[in-house]
Amino acid sequence: MSVIYGPAHVELTDWINDHLPQAKNILNQQIQRETSKALSASVLDEAFGRLQVTYDPVRNALLTSARSAYDAGFLGRQMPDLSGMYDLTLLNQVLAEKGKKAIQ
C-alpha cells in the first residue's frame, strides 16, 4: 500500500493553514450537517490547538508506532516490512514545483 499525494492535497493543506478561521467554520458547518449540532468555538479552538494540518505523512512516527506495536507482540513473530508504505515521489515533485522543501 502506498500513500499518494497530488497538487490539490498540498494546495488544500496550505489553504487550511492560511485560512484557519474559515477552515474551522467550514468544518463546523459540516459537523452540524452530519450531527445536527455544531461545536462551540472553544471546543474547536482547543481541538485545532492540538492539530497540525500537514501534507507530511510523518513517516518516522508510523515506523516508531509499528516498532512499539511489534515489541508489544501485536504484529506477529516477524516485524512487517514497511519500506513500501510511502511513495513520496509525487508529493516531492509537487512540492518542488511549488518551491517547497521535499519530505524525507
N, C-alpha and C positions, 0 to 999 in steps of 0.2 A: 504494500500500500504506500503510495506517495501522496504528499500534500502538494497541491498545485496552486500557484498564485498568479494573478494577472494584473493588468493595469487598473481595472476597476477596484480591486481589493485595496491596492495601495492608495488610490485616489480617495476612496471612501474612508479609509483609516485616517488619512491626512485631514479630510473634511471634518470628521468627528472631532479630532483633536483641535482643530482650528475654530470650531463652532460648537463648543461643548454645551452651552446653554440650549441651543437649538436641538442638538442631538438628544439631550435629556428630555426635552419637551416631546420630540417625536417618539422616543421610546415610551414615555409615559402615556402618550395617546394610544399607542399600540397595546400597552398593558391594559388600559381601560377598555379598549375594544374587545380584548380577549377575556377579561375577567369581570368587566362591568364596574371596576373600581380603580381609580388612579392611585399612584403612590404619593405620599406627601413630599414636599420639596426637601425636607430634612432627611427622609429616607433615601431619596435619590442622591442627595449630596454625600451622604455617608457611603452609599454603595459606590458611587463614582470615585470617592476618595480612596477606595481600596482596589480600584480597577485601573489597569494600564491598557489602553487600546493600542495595539501594535500589529504590524504585519510580520514581525519577527516570531517564528514558531517556537522560540526559546528551546532549541534542540537539547541543550545541556540539562534543562530541567526535566525533560522527558527521560533522558538517559539516566539521570540520578534517581528519578522515581522508579524506573524499571529495575535498576540495580537494588534499590531498597526492597521492592516487591519480591525480587528473586531471593535476596538474602533472607527474607521473612518466609520463604517457602511457597509463595503464591504463583510462581511461574514455572513450576516443574523442576526437573532434575538438571536441566541444562539452560543456561542463560540464553534467551532468544537473541537471534541476530537482528539487530535494529538498524543495521548500516544502510538499508534501503528505505527507511521510514520517510526521509525527507529528500526531495529533489529540489534544491534551491536554485537550479539553473535559470528557470523562467523568472522567478522572483528577482534574482540578482540582475538579469538582463533588464527588467522593467526599472529597477532601482537605478541602474547605470544610465538608462535613457533619461531618467528624471534628475540625474545629477546627485543621487543619494548614495550613501555608503552601503556596500554589499553586506549581506548577512553571512556569518560563518556557520 
